[in-house]
Amino acid sequence: MGLISPRTRDMFSGTRLPFNDYLMGGDIDLLVETSQVLSNRTEATGKIYAKIIPALGDRKIDMILKDGQTPEAPIDRIAHHTGVPL
């Protein structure tokens, strides 16, 4: 199940991917995609953070929230290429 809805595609990407404490960076990078058009992306982002903070604790989390109206950006292609679906 995705972070917004069952149709959400959630990707874990970035420097924490090697799962090697020696190589890992300090933040967690998430790409959350949905085909839905979100009327309030700020509110949706806050709800996602509220869901994941209890599980991840006090860590820096960088999140990209891409809805049905968000144009694709280069960072999206990088996350798709290097990311791991949650």
C-alpha positions, 0 to 999 in steps of 0.5 A: 500500500502506498503512502497516499493510496494503494495506487501510489508508487513510493521509491527509496533512493539516494545515498542510503541505498547501499545499506552499508553504514560506512557508505551511507549519507545522512538523509533519507530520500523518498519519491512518492508518485500518484496519478491522482491530482492532489488539491493540496500538495502541502497537506498531503506532504504533511500527512506523509511525514506524519505516517513515516516519522514514527517508523524512521525516527529523527532523521533528515528526510528529503521527499519529492511528491509528484502528483498527476499534474507535476511535470517530470524532472531530471531527479525523477528519472534518477530516482526511477533508475537508482531507487528501490520500490517500498 
